[in-house]
Amino acid sequence: MSHAMTTTEIYLIAMLLIFSVPWLIWRLFRTDYWAPLVVVQIIGGILLGPGVLGAAFPDYYRFVFNPQVIVALNGVAWWAVMIFVFIAGLELDLSQAWTKRRETGITAGLALFVPLTLGALAALVILQWPGWAGPRGESWQVVLGIGMSCAVTALPILVLLMEKMAILREPIGQRILRYASLDDIAIWGVLAIILLDWERVGRQAAFLLVFAAAAWAVRRIMARIGEPDRWYASLIWLAACGFAADWAGIHFMVGAFLAGAVLDHHWFDQKRMDLFRDHVLFAMMPVFFLSTGLRTQWDVGGVAVFAVAGLLLVVSVAGKLAGVHLAGRVLRWQPGEAGIIGWLLQTKALIMIIFANILLDRGIITNETFTALLLMAVGSTMLTVPVVAPRLKAMAGLARKTG
């Protein structure tokens, strides 16, 4: 008798593809220098999406990634990315940024403002053609969203790359973390503005008031309980904030970031936090990357999508480098210093993909715009290590410069 596969069996086939394909590519082709595993997983999500696997093997694609399997995968992906964003908020430490606020403010401000402006100008050009603005997106939301996507620095991926180059704990690594942390806050602030829903503004105001009171209460509770209980209590707090933010129309990812940002990272053991982040990235985030790949579309034409991605890549890299070089002139950095910092700060990948996913969820951008932004994020991240590593060798003393 023939055996009709159950949804569980098909789901496990999908999981087998999600975890095996990127890992095999990463190992067999030894891509780690220019594309660490997390980047290969993002590319793997695109390859397993409708634009590649779906086009090459449409029947098999529809069989594996049927609606029931996609719903199950999305559930894992939502929780995984909520935890990851929560950790990003939790690990923000603005004390050093405040101590060196002039240097940090100038660098972070210019590194954000210049690429955001250039990206917004590029968006105005792109919007002259149909197919790039979402059905519920106002022009200013699309322009600001694309501009911010060009300015984003992916703090978690930046940490991974600096660990690889052995500069994370060096003074230059800590400087770059300060700059990226301020930009990380700006990302979520801009997102909140884009998502502001005037029809639900009462809910959003209520959320902020209730959140402020709840955060005060949670902080008092966290300070009084032991660390093992803090880990579990933080997940309860995360789920509550995600639900409340989404109910208010702000999006559960903003709630996840706020849930972590209002807690003190020193309440949690740093080694355990690093392990927790790595385990989430290793065991759960590949499902998010796959769910991201399933949303890529080429309906307006592959050439057009790649052309827009190329334009945005040039704008984002040039804008970030220009902003940081301008900061270097103001702060009188040594020659070559701004180039290294600028290339590291243009690392995008994960946070920009999360940002673009939210814009797509809200109908502000189309699948084609999302695909172009995703390709831009992958390209900018893959450029980082090959460009920075030889420059660091040539300027060995820079790693110890405190700013």
BELGILIN-V639383 format. One record per residue. N is the residue number from 0. PSI is psi in radians with two decimals (999 if undefined). D_CENTER is the distance of its C-alpha to the mean C-alpha in Angstrom with 1 decimal. Layout:
BEGIN
{{N:PSI:D_CENTER} {N:PSI:D_CENTER}}
END
This chain:
BEGIN
{{0:2.42:47.7} {1:2.56:44.3} {2:2.03:41.4} {3:2.18:38.9} {4:2.44:35.5} {5:2.90:34.1} {6:-0.65:30.6} {7:-0.77:29.9} {8:-0.74:31.0} {9:-0.68:29.0} {10:-0.73:25.9} {11:-0.51:26.6} {12:-0.77:27.0} {13:-0.76:23.5} {14:-0.65:22.2} {15:-0.77:24.4} {16:-0.76:22.9} {17:-0.73:19.3} {18:-0.50:20.1} {19:-0.76:22.9} {20:-0.92:22.0} {21:-0.70:18.9} {22:-0.73:20.7} {23:-0.73:23.9} {24:-0.79:22.4} {25:-0.74:20.8} {26:-0.85:24.1} {27:-0.66:26.7} {28:0.01:25.3} {29:1.06:24.2} {30:0.03:21.0} {31:-0.51:19.6} {32:-0.77:20.5} {33:-0.24:18.5} {34:1.62:16.1} {35:2.94:15.4} {36:-0.70:15.4} {37:-0.63:11.7} {38:-0.71:11.7} {39:-0.63:15.0} {40:-0.68:13.8} {41:-0.78:11.4} {42:-0.69:14.5} {43:-0.66:16.6} {44:-0.68:15.0} {45:-0.76:16.0} {46:-0.60:19.4} {47:0.00:20.0} {48:-3.08:19.3} {49:-0.42:22.0} {50:-0.43:21.9} {51:-1.26:23.0} {52:-0.73:24.4} {53:-0.58:25.3} {54:-0.64:27.2} {55:-0.72:28.9} {56:1.25:29.9} {57:-0.69:29.6} {58:-0.79:32.0} {59:-0.68:30.3} {60:-0.80:26.8} {61:-0.55:28.3} {62:-0.84:30.0} {63:-0.87:27.0} {64:1.03:24.3} {65:2.92:26.7} {66:-0.68:25.8} {67:-0.72:26.6} {68:-0.73:24.4} {69:-0.71:21.5} {70:-0.77:22.0} {71:-0.74:22.2} {72:-0.71:19.0} {73:-0.64:17.1} {74:-0.77:18.5} {75:-0.75:17.2} {76:-0.75:13.7} {77:-0.83:13.6} {78:-0.69:14.9} {79:-0.84:12.7} {80:-0.52:9.4} {81:-0.79:11.4} {82:-0.72:12.7} {83:-0.74:9.5} {84:-0.67:8.4} {85:-0.79:12.1} {86:-0.70:12.3} {87:-0.73:9.8} {88:-0.70:12.2} {89:-0.63:15.2} {90:-0.05:14.7} {91:2.23:14.8} {92:1.78:18.3} {93:0.09:19.5} {94:-0.77:23.1} {95:-0.62:23.0} {96:-0.65:21.3} {97:-0.67:24.2} {98:-0.72:26.8} {99:0.93:25.8} {100:-0.57:24.8} {101:-0.93:26.5} {102:-0.79:24.9} {103:-0.76:21.4} {104:-0.76:21.7} {105:-0.85:23.0} {106:-0.88:20.5} {107:-0.68:17.3} {108:-0.84:19.0} {109:-0.63:20.0} {110:-0.38:16.8} {111:-0.83:15.1} {112:-0.74:18.2} {113:-0.92:19.4} {114:-0.54:16.5} {115:-0.76:15.9} {116:-0.81:19.7} {117:-0.69:19.9} {118:-0.67:17.0} {119:-0.69:18.9} {120:-0.71:22.1} {121:-0.68:20.8} {122:-0.67:19.8} {123:-0.64:23.3} {124:-0.80:24.7} {125:-0.66:22.7} {126:-0.05:23.8} {127:-0.26:27.4} {128:2.55:27.1} {129:2.79:26.6} {130:0.02:24.0} {131:-0.43:20.8} {132:2.35:21.0} {133:2.90:20.5} {134:-0.42:23.6} {135:0.32:22.6} {136:2.15:20.9} {137:2.72:23.0} {138:-0.73:23.0} {139:-0.56:21.7} {140:-0.73:18.7} {141:-0.80:17.9} {142:-0.82:18.6} {143:-0.67:16.6} {144:-0.79:13.5} {145:-0.72:13.8} {146:-0.77:14.8} {147:-0.61:11.8} {148:-0.61:9.5} {149:-0.35:11.9} {150:-0.24:11.6} {151:2.49:8.0} {152:2.23:7.9} {153:1.68:5.2} {154:-0.81:7.8} {155:-0.70:7.9} {156:-0.63:8.2} {157:-0.73:10.4} {158:-0.79:12.5} {159:-0.75:13.1} {160:-0.67:14.2} {161:-0.55:16.4} {162:-0.76:17.9} {163:-0.68:18.8} {164:0.10:20.6} {165:0.67:22.2} {166:0.03:21.3} {167:-0.76:18.9} {168:-0.02:22.0} {169:2.80:23.8} {170:-0.70:24.3} {171:-0.62:22.1} {172:-0.72:19.2} {173:-0.59:19.7} {174:-0.83:20.1} {175:-0.64:16.8} {176:-0.65:15.1} {177:-0.82:17.1} {178:-0.79:16.0} {179:-0.57:12.2} {180:-0.74:12.9} {181:-0.70:14.6} {182:-0.58:12.0} {183:-0.72:9.5} {184:-0.72:12.4} {185:-0.64:13.0} {186:-0.85:9.8} {187:-0.50:10.9} {188:-0.79:14.5} {189:-0.70:14.2} {190:-0.72:12.6} {191:-0.66:15.5} {192:-0.78:17.9} {193:-0.67:16.8} {194:-0.02:17.2} {195:2.12:20.5} {196:1.88:23.0} {197:-0.39:26.5} {198:-0.40:28.1} {199:0.47:26.5} {200:-0.53:26.5} {201:-0.76:28.9} {202:-0.74:26.6} {203:-0.69:23.8} {204:-0.71:26.2} {205:-0.69:27.5} {206:-0.82:24.1} {207:-0.71:23.6} {208:-0.84:27.2} {209:-0.69:27.1} {210:-0.75:23.7} {211:-0.79:25.3} {212:-0.75:28.4} {213:-0.69:26.6} {214:-0.70:24.4} {215:-0.78:27.6} {216:-0.74:29.3} {217:-0.69:26.5} {218:-0.71:26.4} {219:-0.69:30.2} {220:-0.79:30.1} {221:-0.64:27.5} {222:-0.31:29.7} {223:-0.21:32.6} {224:2.85:31.5} {225:2.86:31.0} {226:-0.74:27.8} {227:-0.71:28.1} {228:-0.52:28.4} {229:-0.68:25.5} {230:-0.82:23.1} {231:-0.74:24.5} {232:-0.58:24.9} {233:-0.58:21.2} {234:-0.64:20.3} {235:-0.80:23.0} {236:-0.72:21.6} {237:-0.85:18.0} {238:-0.72:19.6} {239:-0.78:21.8} {240:-0.70:19.3} {241:-0.79:17.1} {242:-0.84:20.4} {243:-0.74:21.7} {244:-0.72:18.7} {245:-0.68:18.7} {246:-0.63:22.5} {247:-0.15:22.5} {248:0.20:20.4} {249:-0.51:17.4} {250:2.43:15.0} {251:-0.40:14.6} {252:-0.65:10.9} {253:-0.72:12.4} {254:-0.69:15.2} {255:-0.75:13.2} {256:-0.79:11.7} {257:-0.64:15.3} {258:-0.69:16.8} {259:-0.63:15.5} {260:-0.49:15.9} {261:-0.07:19.6} {262:2.73:20.5} {263:2.21:21.7} {264:-0.41:20.1} {265:-0.12:23.6} {266:-0.24:24.7} {267:2.42:22.9} {268:2.25:24.0} {269:-0.70:21.5} {270:-0.72:22.4} {271:-0.64:22.0} {272:-0.74:18.6} {273:-0.75:17.5} {274:-0.73:19.1} {275:-0.81:17.6} {276:-0.76:14.0} {277:-0.67:15.2} {278:-0.69:17.1} {279:-0.77:14.4} {280:-0.64:12.3} {281:-0.76:15.7} {282:-0.39:17.3} {283:-0.67:15.0} {284:-0.50:11.6} {285:-0.52:13.5} {286:-0.67:14.8} {287:-0.73:11.4} {288:-0.68:11.0} {289:-0.79:14.6} {290:-0.54:14.3} {291:-0.78:11.8} {292:-0.56:14.4} {293:-0.24:17.1} {294:-0.05:16.0} {295:2.43:16.4} {296:2.66:19.7} {297:0.44:22.1} {298:-0.51:24.7} {299:0.03:25.2} {300:2.24:25.9} {301:-0.66:23.9} {302:-0.75:25.3} {303:-0.73:24.0} {304:-0.78:20.4} {305:-0.61:20.5} {306:-0.78:22.3} {307:-0.72:19.7} {308:-0.73:16.9} {309:-0.75:19.2} {310:-0.82:19.9} {311:-0.59:16.4} {312:-0.81:15.8} {313:-0.78:19.0} {314:-0.76:18.3} {315:-0.78:14.9} {316:-0.83:16.4} {317:-0.70:19.7} {318:-0.73:18.5} {319:-0.78:16.5} {320:-0.71:19.6} {321:-0.76:22.0} {322:-0.77:20.6} {323:-0.65:20.6} {324:-0.66:24.0} {325:-0.74:25.3} {326:-0.70:24.3} {327:-0.63:26.0} {328:-0.72:29.1} {329:-0.70:29.3} {330:-0.02:28.8} {331:0.94:31.0} {332:2.84:28.8} {333:2.73:30.5} {334:2.39:30.3} {335:-0.34:27.3} {336:-0.78:25.3} {337:-0.59:23.2} {338:-0.79:22.4} {339:-0.82:21.0} {340:-0.72:18.9} {341:-0.74:17.8} {342:-0.65:16.7} {343:-0.68:14.7} {344:-0.27:12.9} {345:0.07:12.0} {346:2.22:9.8} {347:-1.35:6.6} {348:-1.86:5.7} {349:-0.96:3.1} {350:-0.66:0.8} {351:-0.62:3.9} {352:-0.72:4.9} {353:-0.78:4.7} {354:-0.83:6.3} {355:-0.61:8.5} {356:-0.72:9.5} {357:-0.75:10.7} {358:-0.67:12.6} {359:-0.74:14.1} {360:-0.68:15.1} {361:0.03:16.9} {362:0.34:18.6} {363:-0.62:17.6} {364:2.89:16.7} {365:2.98:18.3} {366:-0.58:17.3} {367:-0.76:18.4} {368:-0.73:16.2} {369:-0.77:13.2} {370:-0.75:14.5} {371:-0.74:15.0} {372:-0.67:11.6} {373:-0.78:10.4} {374:-0.69:13.2} {375:-0.76:12.5} {376:-0.74:9.1} {377:-0.79:11.0} {378:-0.77:14.0} {379:-0.65:12.7} {380:-0.67:11.3} {381:-0.42:14.6} {382:-0.37:16.6} {383:-1.07:15.7} {384:-0.83:17.9} {385:-0.54:20.8} {386:-0.73:21.1} {387:-0.72:20.6} {388:-0.88:22.6} {389:-0.53:26.0} {390:-0.66:25.6} {391:-0.67:25.2} {392:-0.66:28.3} {393:-0.35:30.2} {394:1.08:29.3} {395:-0.59:29.7} {396:-0.27:30.7} {397:-0.58:27.5} {398:-0.44:25.6} {399:0.03:28.1} {400:2.26:28.0} {401:-0.10:27.1} {402:999:26.5}}
END
